[in-house]
Amino acid sequence: MGALKKSLMTILGVTMVGTQLVACSSNVEPAKSGTTPAASGSTAPAASGDTAKPAAKPVEITWWNFPNFQPLDGEVGKYEKQIIAAFNKKNPDIKVNLEMITFEGGPQKLNVAIASNTAPDVIYDAPGRIIDWGKKKLLAPLNDMVTKEVQADISPALWKQSMVGNDIYMYPINTAPFMMAVNKTVFEKIGALDLLPLSKPDRTWTVAEYEKALQAVKEKAPDVIPSGFYAKSTAGDQGTRAYIANLGVSRFLNEDYSKVAINTDNAAKALDWIVKASKDKLVVPGAASLAAADVNDMFLQGKLAFTINYSAVLKAQNVPNKKVKFDDILLPFPTLDGSKPKLEPYLGGMAIFNNNDKDKIAASKKLIDFIANDPEYGKKNLIQTGGLSARTSVTGLYDDSEYKYAELARSFITDPPTIADGYAEIRTFWFPELQNALIGGVSGKAALDNFATKANEAIAKAKTPTQSK
């Protein structure tokens, strides 16, 4: 890592996305699709004393949901049923049919439903699929749900994951920055806690400090593997992307998403270091055949000091999965001089399929607004996801030091590559090149150049008319 530091110190540079905190109102006048989010006051007229208010037309909608909320009493879907019951107290004219889908079979089930024109009305998902649907014009724009206050209260990085051109297709709800985690208990046992950047409020640190921490584990805790890496599949690829990008002070894609930017000499040296570190027993051996879940499982077993794909959400979800008792502490990826890292955000939000029924779309927007903004359930729903609010003004949801740090670390969030044209194909080229480098088939530079060639072709092929103008 010392050699890596000397090679890379000359071209450091990190750009950050800032956010402003503003209050929000959900009482808005519809805005035209194709415009940026705009605020307005309520336009609902007061009821006349002589005119009876017409009865609301009953509407039935279907909500498909991945297990985005933690189960109640071990029952998947039980919390969602509570949401619907509370929603119906305020909207008795809207019937919501819930269907829970899994992360394993759900994507294919959605593909079949879309192909057969039986898509649900509402979905709670992530940008990878939602934005792809938006680009294919399968969704209803949500611009009329967003005021200027809401727009300012959510960072540009998160809005980039929620829009296609000027159309909003996902209403952002919960988020958390992806980062590293360390087994703090290991460092306490070997008397090396001072090697971690925990005394600094932002916990930023250098690659040299990181290397010292890895060496300490190797020397003083020989039964623990210092750090993890993996390249078996696309799962968890955000961890490997961010790890190499930060070690190599590089972006994964350029700022307009038109080309790959990770194939720099800096990032290549970082990948070469990971390959060598695996041989030197600083990084888990056999990473080419390990998946992200394998590495995190090793971490939960206490066999790994650092894992590279973690978040506040995963920390909460992993509590019952720990095989041994230890403190898992969030850390940002190290950079050469300890400057601010670039962290990719997890983002969850809701979208509406355009099933050519204006009443269903209107009812679906009411459900989304309730889930995101209800004075009582908005906060409860966030906590049940285990995530932070997509709004920077909503903080203090958890009385936990790691959640407080995760909120601070949101200032490190950068624009993610997940919204790039052709992203679904781009990511399939990433892990085979990592595998090739890990097994010694090619150098780090050759691996990243090979990836860039294939990924750039996918980006060019998938460019939408809107973005290519």
C-alpha positions in Angstrom: 0.0 0.0 0.0 3.0 2.3 0.6 3.9 1.9 -3.1 0.3 2.5 -4.0 0.3 5.7 -2.0 3.5 7.1 -3.7 2.1 6.3 -7.2 -1.2 8.0 -6.6 -0.5 11.0 -4.4 0.1 13.3 -7.4 -3.5 13.5 -8.7 -5.8 13.4 -5.8 -9.2 15.1 -6.1 -12.6 14.4 -4.7 -15.8 16.2 -5.5 -18.7 16.3 -3.1 -22.5 16.8 -3.4 -23.9 19.2 -0.9 -27.5 19.4 0.4 -29.7 22.0 2.0 -32.4 21.3 4.6 -35.9 22.5 4.0 -39.3 21.6 5.3 -41.9 19.9 3.0 -45.6 20.1 2.2 -47.5 17.4 0.4 -50.5 19.6 -0.5 -49.5 20.6 -4.0 -51.0 21.6 -7.4 -50.4 19.1 -10.2 -47.4 20.1 -12.3 -47.0 19.2 -16.0 -44.9 16.2 -16.8 -41.6 17.1 -18.5 -41.0 20.0 -16.1 -38.7 20.2 -13.1 -40.4 19.8 -9.7 -42.2 23.0 -8.8 -44.0 24.2 -5.7 -47.5 25.7 -5.4 -50.1 26.4 -2.7 -53.2 24.3 -2.2 -55.8 24.9 -4.9 -58.7 23.0 -3.2 -61.7 25.3 -2.9 -63.7 25.6 0.2 -67.0 23.6 0.2 -70.1 25.7 -0.5 -72.7 25.6 2.3 -75.4 24.8 -0.3 -73.5 22.2 -2.4 -73.2 18.6 -1.2 -69.7 17.2 -1.6 -69.8 14.3 -4.1 -69.0 10.9 -2.8 -65.5 9.6 -3.7 -65.3 7.0 -6.4 -64.2 3.7 -5.1 -60.8 2.6 -6.5 -58.9 -0.7 -6.2 -55.1 -0.7 -6.6 -52.4 -3.4 -6.3 -49.2 -2.9 -4.4 -46.3 -5.3 -4.9 -43.5 -5.0 -2.4 -40.1 -6.6 -1.9 -39.4 -7.1 1.9 -38.3 -3.5 2.3 -39.8 -3.3 5.8 -38.5 -5.6 8.5 -41.0 -8.3 9.4 -43.2 -8.0 12.4 -43.2 -11.1 14.7 -41.3 -12.9 12.0 -44.2 -12.5 9.5 -43.3 -11.0 6.1 -46.0 -8.5 5.0 -47.5 -8.0 8.4 -46.2 -4.5 8.7 -47.4 -3.6 5.2 -50.9 -4.7 6.2 -50.7 -2.3 9.2 -49.8 0.5 6.7 -52.8 -0.3 4.6 -55.2 -0.4 7.5 -53.9 3.0 8.7 -54.1 4.4 5.1 -57.7 3.1 4.8 -58.8 5.1 7.9 -58.0 8.2 5.9 -58.8 6.9 2.5 -61.8 4.4 2.9 -62.6 4.7 -0.8 -59.3 3.1 -1.9 -58.8 -0.7 -1.6 -55.2 -1.8 -1.6 -54.3 -5.3 -2.6 -50.9 -6.3 -1.2 -48.6 -8.9 -2.8 -45.2 -9.6 -1.3 -42.5 -10.6 -3.7 -38.9 -11.9 -3.0 -35.6 -10.4 -4.1 -34.8 -13.8 -5.7 -38.0 -14.4 -7.8 -39.5 -10.9 -7.7 -37.6 -9.4 -10.6 -38.6 -12.2 -13.0 -42.2 -12.0 -11.8 -42.2 -8.3 -12.5 -40.8 -8.9 -16.0 -43.6 -11.4 -16.8 -46.3 -9.1 -15.4 -45.0 -6.2 -17.5 -44.8 -8.4 -20.7 -48.4 -9.6 -20.1 -49.8 -6.1 -19.3 -50.6 -7.2 -15.7 -48.1 -5.0 -13.9 -49.0 -3.8 -10.4 -50.1 -0.2 -9.8 -47.5 0.5 -7.1 -44.0 -0.8 -6.5 -41.4 -0.1 -3.7 -38.0 -0.8 -5.3 -34.6 0.7 -6.1 -33.4 2.9 -9.0 -31.8 0.0 -11.0 -35.1 -1.3 -12.1 -37.3 1.7 -11.6 -35.3 4.0 -13.8 -35.0 1.4 -16.5 -38.9 1.2 -16.5 -39.0 4.9 -16.7 -36.8 5.0 -19.7 -39.1 2.5 -21.4 -42.1 4.8 -20.6 -43.8 2.2 -18.4 -44.3 4.5 -15.4 -46.4 7.5 -14.5 -44.4 10.6 -13.8 -44.7 11.9 -10.2 -43.7 15.5 -10.8 -47.0 16.8 -9.4 -46.1 15.2 -6.0 -42.9 17.2 -5.6 -42.7 20.8 -4.3 -39.6 23.0 -4.5 -39.3 22.4 -0.7 -39.1 18.6 -1.3 -36.7 19.0 -4.2 -34.3 21.1 -2.0 -34.6 18.6 0.9 -33.3 15.7 -1.1 -29.7 15.7 -2.4 -29.0 16.0 -6.2 -27.3 12.6 -6.0 -30.6 11.0 -4.9 -32.7 12.9 -7.4 -30.4 11.7 -10.2 -31.4 8.2 -9.2 -35.1 9.1 -9.3 -35.5 10.9 -12.7 -35.3 10.4 -16.4 -34.7 13.8 -18.0 -37.1 16.1 -16.2 -39.6 13.4 -15.3 -39.6 12.0 -11.7 -40.4 8.3 -11.8 -39.4 7.3 -8.2 -40.5 9.0 -5.0 -37.3 8.7 -2.8 -38.0 7.4 0.7 -35.1 5.7 2.5 -31.4 5.8 2.0 -28.0 4.9 3.5 -24.5 5.4 2.1 -22.6 2.1 1.3 -19.3 2.0 3.0 -16.9 -0.3 4.9 -17.2 -1.8 8.3 -14.7 -3.0 10.9 -14.8 -5.5 13.7 -13.9 -3.1 16.5 -13.6 -5.9 19.0 -10.7 -7.4 17.2 -8.7 -4.2 17.4 -9.6 -3.8 21.1 -8.3 -7.4 21.8 -5.0 -6.8 20.0 -4.5 -3.3 21.6 -4.6 -1.5 18.2 -7.7 0.5 18.5 -5.7 3.7 17.9 -5.1 2.5 14.3 -8.7 3.1 13.4 -9.9 6.7 12.7 -12.7 6.6 15.3 -11.5 9.6 17.2 -12.2 11.8 14.1 -15.9 12.9 13.8 -15.9 12.1 10.0 -13.7 9.0 10.4 -11.8 9.8 7.2 -8.4 8.1 6.9 -5.5 7.5 4.6 -4.4 4.4 2.7 -1.3 4.3 4.8 -3.3 4.2 8.0 -5.5 1.5 6.5 -2.4 -0.6 5.6 -1.1 -0.3 9.2 -4.4 -1.6 10.5 -4.3 -4.5 8.1 -0.8 -5.4 9.1 -1.6 -5.2 12.8 -4.4 -7.8 12.3 -2.2 -10.1 10.3 0.6 -10.0 12.9 -1.4 -10.0 16.1 -4.6 -11.8 15.2 -3.5 -14.6 12.9 -6.8 -16.4 13.1 -8.6 -13.4 11.5 -8.3 -12.4 7.9 -7.6 -8.6 7.7 -9.9 -7.6 4.8 -12.4 -8.9 2.3 -12.9 -8.8 -1.4 -15.1 -10.7 -3.9 -15.8 -11.0 -7.6 -18.1 -14.0 -8.1 -21.2 -12.1 -9.4 -22.9 -8.7 -9.7 -24.3 -8.9 -6.2 -22.8 -6.2 -4.0 -20.8 -4.8 -6.9 -21.2 -1.3 -5.4 -18.7 -2.4 -2.7 -15.9 -3.4 -5.2 -16.6 -0.3 -7.4 -16.3 2.1 -4.5 -13.3 0.4 -2.9 -11.2 0.5 -6.1 -12.5 4.0 -7.0 -11.5 5.5 -3.7 -8.1 3.7 -3.4 -7.4 4.8 -7.0 -8.9 8.4 -6.5 -11.0 7.8 -9.7 -14.6 7.9 -10.7 -16.4 4.7 -11.9 -18.1 6.7 -14.8 -17.4 10.2 -16.0 -19.7 13.0 -14.8 -22.2 12.8 -17.7 -22.2 9.0 -17.7 -21.1 8.8 -21.3 -17.9 6.8 -20.7 -16.1 4.6 -18.1 -13.6 6.6 -15.9 -12.3 3.8 -13.7 -9.6 2.6 -16.1 -7.0 5.0 -14.9 -3.4 4.2 -13.9 -4.3 5.0 -10.3 -7.2 2.6 -10.2 -5.2 -0.1 -12.0 -2.5 0.2 -9.3 -5.2 -0.1 -6.7 -6.5 -3.4 -8.3 -2.9 -4.7 -8.6 -2.5 -4.0 -4.9 -5.6 -6.0 -4.0 -4.3 -8.9 -6.1 -0.9 -8.7 -4.3 -2.6 -8.2 -0.9 -4.5 -11.4 -1.4 -1.3 -13.3 -1.9 0.2 -11.5 1.1 -2.7 -12.5 3.3 -3.9 -9.0 3.9 -7.0 -9.6 1.7 -9.1 -12.8 1.7 -7.6 -15.5 -0.6 -9.8 -16.9 -3.4 -11.8 -13.7 -3.8 -12.5 -14.6 -7.4 -14.9 -17.3 -6.3 -16.4 -15.5 -3.4 -19.7 -13.6 -3.5 -20.6 -10.4 -1.5 -22.8 -12.5 0.8 -19.9 -15.0 1.4 -17.6 -12.2 2.6 -20.2 -10.5 4.8 -21.0 -13.9 6.3 -17.3 -14.3 7.2 -17.4 -10.9 8.8 -20.5 -11.9 10.9 -18.6 -15.1 12.0 -15.8 -12.9 13.3 -13.3 -14.3 10.7 -12.8 -11.0 8.9 -11.6 -7.7 10.4 -12.9 -5.5 7.6 -15.7 -5.9 5.1 -16.1 -3.6 2.1 -19.9 -3.7 1.5 -21.9 -2.4 4.5 -24.4 0.2 5.5 -26.5 1.2 8.4 -29.3 -0.9 6.9 -27.2 -4.0 6.7 -25.9 -3.4 10.2 -29.5 -3.4 11.5 -30.4 -6.5 9.5 -27.3 -8.4 10.5 -28.0 -8.2 14.3 -29.7 -11.7 14.4 -27.1 -13.1 12.0 -24.0 -12.6 14.0 -22.3 -15.9 14.9 -20.1 -14.2 17.6 -20.6 -11.1 19.7 -18.6 -8.1 18.4 -19.0 -4.4 17.6 -19.4 -3.7 13.9 -18.4 -0.1 13.2 -19.0 1.8 10.0 -16.0 3.4 8.2 -15.6 5.3 4.9 -13.2 4.0 2.3 -9.7 5.2 2.8 -8.2 7.8 0.5 -4.6 8.7 -0.1 -4.4 11.9 2.1 -7.5 11.3 4.2 -9.7 13.6 2.1 -13.4 13.0 1.7 -14.3 9.8 0.0 -16.9 9.1 -2.7 -19.7 6.9 -1.3 -22.5 5.4 -3.4 -26.0 5.6 -1.9 -28.5 2.9 -1.4 -31.9 4.4 -2.2 -35.4 2.9 -1.9 -38.5 4.6 -3.2 -41.9 4.1 -4.8 -43.1 4.2 -8.4 -46.4 3.8 -10.3 -46.9 1.7 -13.4 -48.9 3.6 -16.0 -51.8 1.1 -16.5 -53.8 3.7 -18.4 -56.2 4.3 -15.5 -56.2 7.9 -14.2 -58.1 6.9 -11.1 -55.7 4.2 -10.2 -52.7 6.5 -10.7 -54.3 9.2 -8.5 -55.1 6.6 -5.8 -51.6 5.2 -6.0 -50.1 8.7 -5.5 -52.2 9.0 -2.3 -50.7 5.7 -1.0 -47.2 6.8 -1.8 -47.8 10.2 -0.1 -49.1 8.4 3.0 -46.2 6.0 3.2 -43.6 8.8 2.7 -45.2 11.8 4.4 -47.9 10.8 6.9 -47.2 12.6 10.2 -47.3 9.3 12.2 -46.5 6.6 9.7 -43.9 8.4 7.7 -41.4 8.2 10.6 -42.5 4.7 11.6 -42.1 3.4 8.0 -38.5 4.8 7.8 -37.5 3.1 11.1 -39.1 -0.2 9.9 -36.8 -0.1 6.8 -33.8 0.3 9.0 -32.7 3.2 6.8 -32.2 6.9 6.9 -34.7 9.4 5.4 -34.0 10.4 1.8 -34.7 13.9 3.1 -31.7 15.6 4.8 -33.9 17.5 7.2 -35.3 14.3 8.7 -32.7 13.1 11.2 -32.4 11.7 14.7 -34.6 8.7 13.9 -32.4 6.3 15.9 -30.6 6.6 19.3 -27.5 4.9 18.0 -24.0 6.2 17.4 -23.6 4.3 14.1 -26.8 5.7 12.7 -25.6 9.2 13.7 -22.4 8.6 11.8 -24.3 7.3 8.8 -26.2 10.5 8.7 -22.9 12.5 8.8 -21.5 10.2 6.0 -24.3 11.2 3.7 -22.3 14.3 3.0 -19.8 11.9 1.2 -22.5 10.6 -1.2 -21.7 11.1 -4.9 -23.7 10.5 -8.0 -24.0 6.7 -8.5 -23.4 4.9 -11.8 -26.7 2.9 -11.4 -28.6 5.5 -13.5 -26.3 5.2 -16.6 -27.8 4.1 -19.8 -27.1 0.4 -20.2 -26.3 0.0 -16.5 -27.9 -3.5 -16.3 -25.5 -4.6 -19.0 -22.5 -2.6 -17.8 -22.4 -4.3 -14.5 -22.2 -7.8 -16.1 -18.8 -6.9 -17.5 -17.3 -5.8 -14.2 -16.9 -8.9 -12.2 -15.4 -11.1 -14.9 -12.6 -8.6 -15.4 -12.0 -8.5 -11.6 -11.9 -12.3 -11.6 -9.4 -12.3 -14.4 -7.1 -9.9 -12.5 -7.4 -11.9 -9.3 -6.4 -15.2 -10.8 -3.4 -13.5 -12.5 -4.8 -13.7 -16.0 -4.3 -9.9 -16.7 -2.8 -6.9 -15.1 -5.1 -4.4 -13.3 -4.8 -2.0 -16.2 -5.7 -4.6 -18.8 -8.7 -5.7 -16.7 -10.0 -2.2 -16.4 -9.4 -1.3 -20.0 -11.2 -4.5 -21.1 -14.1 -3.5 -18.9 -14.1 0.0 -20.3 -14.3 -1.1 -23.9 -17.3 -3.4 -23.3 -19.1 -1.0 -21.0 -18.6 2.0 -23.3 -20.2 0.0 -26.1 -23.1 -0.8 -23.9 -23.6 2.9 -22.9 -23.5 4.0 -26.6 -26.0 1.3 -27.6 -28.4 2.1 -24.8 -28.3 5.9 -25.0 -31.9 7.3 -24.9 -33.0 10.0 -27.4 -33.6 12.3 -24.4 -30.1 12.0 -23.2 -28.3 12.0 -26.5 -29.7 15.3 -27.7 
